[in-house]
């Protein structure tokens, strides 16, 4: 089966060139050079290295609109999104505008089950009923909200769109549009900003304009970079040069105890130490707990946690989010079992190029996670569908593999099959869509064809890129610390991983399906612990003397002790 945990993928190694950079350990220099970093100045990750906003077309018009609103005391309503990027962007805009002298703005996050995504006419009506805003500001949405913007302006509201999603053929007629993917931004070298990153740039430029008028806002907008770090990592955008600066600066603030109470509380309920927080903690600990609110309940709970003013208030809400996340995990496990059973019936040697799955009992708030899990197992673009609130309609959420821009694939499907998709949108690696239930089989065929047309057969082969082998002398706690904390790793800038073969001195199964190993290091006359999670225990030989695989060098903390450990991602007994 393609999900065989005892099969190694094809392994390729990144360039093994080690540049001679002053004050940079050779191991780190080699790893960074293999990821295209060609100048040691890129290691600095200081705010001064952020691309200047001057080339970010649309910012100045948006700032002028906000300055007018500040002078005229407009009522402002922020319309966000129900994922972690949208929640952090909403919180950032609320806190940021307050810091810049605006009255505390209202905010509204569409209920994903009742209203769906974005600034729709129904959300405009709801905003008017609840808040009577003079100005609507969208964060992490709006670039496709042609009808919603028209409805707002027809009611006398101004609209400022801040978004990072790819624009369609028709743009909304908003009072201002801020999106690094719009025409005119080609010279702005930060096209991969998350929605919260776009909002941060807008607030920074607004702060600049106010300072030019003699206003000194307090606190500075850079104090809110912890929110930018969380939203950027959780939204799985490419960690290019600009995003690495934003993430690292946010993490430094959290480690220094300057993060917002909500993020600190979410780290604590996840068992993470805020003083040693990593980018991975944002993606695998904080982000899922925040996202759980939007998946199963109401993202207003998540935003309230991020807006909490006291540690006690934040902890109470973080514990509530942790409980919701446990429920999400339980739902997800049942869905994953059903999905994997369906996958197991497929011909492993003749998988479709693009796979669609549907469960009539599945939860529409969890299908995105399910698609990600199946994609990881079979290395195919996957779209998972669940029944939507509207009778006879399905909600789908997809995840892609390197080489396929998922939104472009959906665009190809929509172009070749007019009327098939009710609506769609998203990124290169993740996208969502709506579909009539009786058109699901048509979509499966059309999606498979679109993926096959856009992807080469070679791209469908699972390949793992590593940083080569490490010597026994390199497998140290200091190197594990260096690789964990010296640089933020994430999408498009993966954490270091290595390949190698080891002697097994001891092995046992822990927690039913996890393989714990003690490996010999003859080069230093020592040993190192290793672990491989979720292995098919029934397929393991009773005696294992050597293993070969792909691993990460990490720090294992247990009972106050910190030791190096190999975390195997792929492993086979030799």
N, C-alpha and C positions, 0 to 999 in steps of 0.2 A: 504493500500500500504506500501511497505518497506520504502518509503520515507516520511512517515507520521511524520511531525515535532511535533505532539502532542503525540507521543508514546515514552515512555521511553525505552531505551535498558536495557538489564540485567546489573545490577550494582554489581561489586565486589570491595572490599576495600583492599588496600595494608596493609601490617602489620602495626599495630598501636603502635609499640614499640618506645619509646622515650629514646635514650641513653643519659647519663649524660656526655656531652662534655663541658669542660670549654670554656667559652666565645662564645658559640653557642646557640642562642635562642632555647628554647625547640621545638617550632613549626617547625623551619627549620631542627632541628636535627631529628624530627620524619619523616618529608617528605623525607629527604635524606636517612635515614635508610630504608625507604620503597622502595627505588630505589637501594638498595644493597651497598650503601656507608657504610663501616664498620669501617672507621678510620678517625678521625677528621683532620688528615694531608691532606686528599684528598680535603679539603675545601680551601687549600692555593692557588692552581691553579697558582703556580709560574713556570717559565720556567725550573727551575732546576728539576722539577718533570716530564719533558718529558722523555719518554724512550730513553735510550742511543742509538745512531745510530750503535754501534758496531755490534749488532745482525741483522741489516738490510742488509741482503746479497745482493750484487750487487752494493752497494754504492761506495766501494773503487775502483772497476774497472771503474765505471763511472767518479769518480773524477780524476783518472789517465788520462782518455781520455780527460777530459776538461783541465787538466793542460798542456797536450801536445798541445791542441788547442790554449791555451793562449800563450804558448811559440812560437809556429809556426805561430801565427796570422791567424788562420783559419777563413774563412767566415762562419758564423753560421746562420741557418734559423730555427726558432721555428715553428713547426706545431701544432696548437692548436685544440680546439673543439669549437662548436658554442653555448655552454651553459655557464652559469655563472661560473661554475667550470673551464671550459676550458679558459674562458676569463681572470679570475683572475690568473690562472696558467701561461698563456701566458704573462700577464703583469708582474707578479712576476719574471719570467725568464728573461724578457727584462731588468727590473730594477735591478735585482739581479746580472746578469752577468756584467752589466755596473759598479755596485758598486764594483765588484771584479776585475776590471781592464781589462775587455774585451771590444773591440769595440762594439758599440750598435748593437745587433743582429737584423736581419730582422725577420719578422714573417708572417705567412700565416695561415688563417683560412678557411677551405673548405666551400664553399657555400653549405648549406645543400640541396638545391634544384637541383643544378647542379652536385655536386660531392659526396654528401652524407658524411658519417662519416669516419674519420680516415685517415691514411697515405696510400692512394691508389696509384697505379702506375700513375694515371692521375695527382694526386697532386705532386708526385715526379717530373713529367715532367714539371708541372707548376712552381715548386720551382726552377728547373734548368733554365728555361727560364727567370724567373724574377731576380733571385739572384745568380745563380751559386755557391751554398754553398759547402764548404768542409765537413761540418757536419750538419746533420739534428737532431734536438732534438724534440721529441714529448712530449706533455704534455696532460694528461687526455685522451690519446688514444695511440694506437700503438701495444698493446700486442697481437692483432689479425691480425696485418698488415703483414702477411707473404709475400704476393706478393709485397706489397709496399716497404718493406725493401729490398727484392731481387732486385727490380727495381732500388732502390737507389744505392745499392752496385755495381750493374752492370754498373752504370754510374760513378763509382769512388767516390761516397760519403760515408762518415761514418755515422752511425746512432746510436743515443742514445735514447732508449725508456724509458720514465717515464710514468707510468700508474697505475691505481688502480683497473681496472676492472679484473674480473676473467679470468685467462688464459684458452685457449682451449687446446686440445690435442697436437697441434703443435705450437711451439714457433717460432717467427721470428728470423732469424740469424743475429741479430743486433750486433754492436760492444760492446754494453753494455745494460743491461736490469735492470731497477729499478722498482720494483713492490712488495709491501709487501705481496702479495698473491702468490708469486712464491715459489716453493720448496726451502728449505734452510732458509726461513724466519719464521719458526714456533716458534722460540724463541723471535721474535720481537713482543712485546705486543701492536702494533699499526696497526693492519691489516685493521682497518676501516678508514684510512686516505683517504681524498678526493684527487683528482688529484693535487690540489694546495698544499695539505699537503705533498705529495710525492715530489713535486718540491721544497718545502721549506726544507725538510730534505736533499735533494741533495745539495742545495746551502749552507746550514749550514755546511755540511761536507766539501764542497769545501772551504769555508771560514776557517775552521779549518786547512786544509792542507796548505793554503796560509800563515796563521799565523805561522805555523811551519817553513815555508821558510823565515820568517821575514817580510812578507807583512802584512800591517795593513789596510784592506779594509775600506772604508768610503762611505756611512754610513753603519753601521752593518746590516746584513740581518734581524735581529729582528725588524728593523724599518718598515719592509714590512708586518708585521703580520696582519694589517688591511685587506689586500687582502686575507690572509689565512682564516681569520674569515668569510669574505663574501662568499668565494667559498665553505667553509666547510658547512656552514649553508644552503646555497642555493642549494647545491647538495643533501641535506637530507641524508647525511651519519650518521651512528650511533654516537651520542655524547658520546663516551666512555671517559675514563680518559684522554687519550692523546688529543683527539679532544676538550674536555672541556677546557683544558689548552690553546690550540691554539686559540680557539674562545674568551675566556675571555681576553687573552693578547691582541688580536687584538682590541676588544671592548674598552679596557682601553686606548689604543692609540688614538682611534677615539674620545673618551670622552675628552681626554686631548688636543684635537686639533692637533694631530700629524698624523692623517690619510691623505691619498692622497686626492688631491683636487677633484678628480672625485667622490669618495665615499661621501665626504661631500656635494657635489652638488646634488647627487642623493637623499641623505637624505632630503635635503632642498626642492627639488621639490616634494617630497612625503609628505611634511609637518611634518617631524620628526626632533627633536632637536638632532644634533650630540653630544651635551654635555650630553644627557641622553639616548644614543642609547642602545637598547637591542638586543639580538640575534634574537628575533622575527622580528625586523625591517629589519635585513638582509634577512630573509626569505620571508617577506610579503610586503616589501616596495622597498628595493634596488634590490634584486634578480630579481623580475618580470620585472622591468624596464630595467635591463641589459639583461635579457633573451629575451625580446621583440625584440631586434635587431637581434638575431639569429633566432627567430621564423618567422619574417616577412620580414626582410631586410638582413643585413650583420653584423655579430658580430664584424667586424672591427670598426664599429662606437662605440660599447661598449668598446672595448679595447682602442680606441683613447680617450674616456672619462677618463678611468682609468690612462692613460699615460699623461693626460693634466698637464702642468707645472704651469698654473695660474688658479686662481679661476674663472676669467671671461671666459677663454677658456673652463674650465670644466662645468660651468653653461650653456653655450650655447649648449654644447653637451648633457648635462643632460636633458635640456628642449626638445631637439630633441628626446631623448630616451623616455621621458614621453609622447610625442605625439604619438610615435609608440606604446607605451603600451596602450594608450587609444584606438587606432585602434584595437589592439589585443583583448582588453576586449569586444569591440563591436562584433568582429568576433566570439569570444568565446561564447557570450550570445546567438547568433543565433544558433550556433552548440549545445549548451547545451539545448535550448528549443526543438530542434528536437530530441536530444538523449533522453531527459526525456519523450517526447511523445511516443517514441518507447518503453522505459522501462515501461511506464504506461500500455502498452498493454500486458505485460507479466503476467503470473500467479504469484501473490505475494507469494503464498505458495509452488511454485514449480519452483523457479528460477534455471537457470543453475549454476553449480559450478563455471564455468569461463565464462564470458560474452564477446562477441565480437560485436562491433557496427561499421557500415559503412555508410558514407554519401558521395554521389557522388559530392556534392558541398563543402565538408569540406576542410579545409586548413591543409595541412600536417604539418605545423609548430605549430599548436595549438592542435593537437590530444592528445598530452601527458597531457595537462591541462584538456582537456575534460575527458579523462580516469580517472584522479584523482577525478574530481567532481562526476562522476557517481559512482566510487568506494566508495566514502564517503557516497553517498545516499543509496546504496543497500548492502554494505559490501560484495562485491564479487571482486575477481581479474577481471579487465576490460582491454580489448585492444580495442582501437579506431583506425579505418583505414580511410585513405583518399587517393585519387588518387595521384600517384607519377608523377614526370616529365616524366619518361620513360613510353611510351604508354603501357597500359595493365598491369601495375604494381601498387601495393598498398604499402603505407608506414604505418606501424602500430606502435603505442606507447602504452605501457601498464603500469598499476600501480597495485600493489599487496596489500594484507592484511597480518597482522601478521600470521606467520606459513607457508607461501608459498614463496619459493625462486623463483622469476619469471623467472630468466634466466635458472634455473634448469628445470622449467616446459617447457620452450621452447626447451631446450636440449632434454627432454623426447619426445616432439612432433617430433622433427627432427629425433631422433633415430628410433622412431616407424614408421615414414613416410618419408623415404628417398626421397629427391628431393622436398619436399613440401615447405620448406623455402629457399628463395634465400640467405638470411643471417640474423643473429640475434646476439644480445649481450646485456649486461647490468648488473644490480645489482640484489640484492634480492628484492627490492621494486619497481624497475623501469627497463624497458627493451624496446628495439626497434627491429623491424624486417621488412623484405621486403617479398612480396608475389605476385605471379601472380594473377591477378584479378579473373580468372576463377577457382582458387583453394580456394577462400574465404570460401565457404560452407564446403569444406573438412577440412579447418583449424578450423572452429568453432567447429565442432564435435570433432576433435582431441584435441583441447585445453580444451574443457569442460571435456573430459575424463581424460586428464593428471592432471588437477586440482583436479578432484574428486578422482583420485588415490592417489594424494599427500597430500590432506587435509582431515582431519576427519570431519564428519558432525558437530561436536561441534565447530570446528574452524570457520564454516560458520555462527554461531550465533553471532550477534552483542553484544559484552560485553564492557562496559566502566569501567575502573579501576579508582577508586577515592582514595583520601587521607582521606576519612571519612568525618565526619561533623566538622564544626567549631562552637564554642560557640559564642553567641552575643558579648562577651568581646573580641573575637579574630578578629572581623570584623572592623579593624582599618586602618587608613591611614598608620601608621608605619609598620604594617604587610604587607599591599599591596606593600609598597616600598621595604620592605625586600625581599618578594617573587619575585618581578620584577627584582631587581638589584643585589642581592647577589650571584646569580649563573646563568650561561647560561643554558637554557633549549632547548631541540630540539628532534630530532628523537632518539628513544631509551632511552631518558632521559626526559620524558615529563614534561611540566610545571605543577605545582600543580593544581589539581582540586578537588572539594569537593562536597558532596551531602547533601541535607537538605530540610526541609519543612519550609515555611514562611507564615506569615500573610500578605495579600495584603491590603494596605491602599488606594492606588490610582493606576489606570492603564489607559493607553491611547496608541493609535497607532500613531507612528511618521514615517515619510518617507514612508508611504503607507503600509509597511509590517513589521515594527519593533515594538515590544511590550516594552513599557517603563513602569516601575513599581516603586512604592515607598513601601518598605517593613518595617514592624514594627519589632523592636528589643526590646521585653519586658524585656530581661535580663539586658539591660542598659538604659531602658526607652528612646530609641532613634529610629531613622529610618535610612535606607540606600537605595540608588538608585540602580536599577537593569535594565538590558536590555537584550532582546532576539531577535536576528536578524532573518529576513526572515521567519516569522511564517505564517502559512496558516490562514489568518485573518478570512476567511469564516468559519473556524472550531472552532473559539474561542467562548465560551459562553459570553453573554452580561455582566454578572456580575461574577467577579472573586474575591473570598475572601481569598483563600489560594492557594499556588503553591508548587509543589515538583519538584526537578530537580538536575542537575549537573551544577556546576558553577565554575568560576575562580574569585578570589579576585584580582581586578586590580585598578589602579589609573586612575581616570577620570579627565582630564584637560579641563576646560572650562572657557574662559574669565579670565585667570590668576589664577583661583582657582583650587586647587587640592583636590580631595575628593575620598574616597574609593567607589568602585562600584562593584556589582556582575554582571559578564558577563555570562549569562546562555548559555550553549551549548545544553542542553536538558531540556525541561520543560513541565509539564502538570498541568492544573488547578486541584485542589483537590475538 
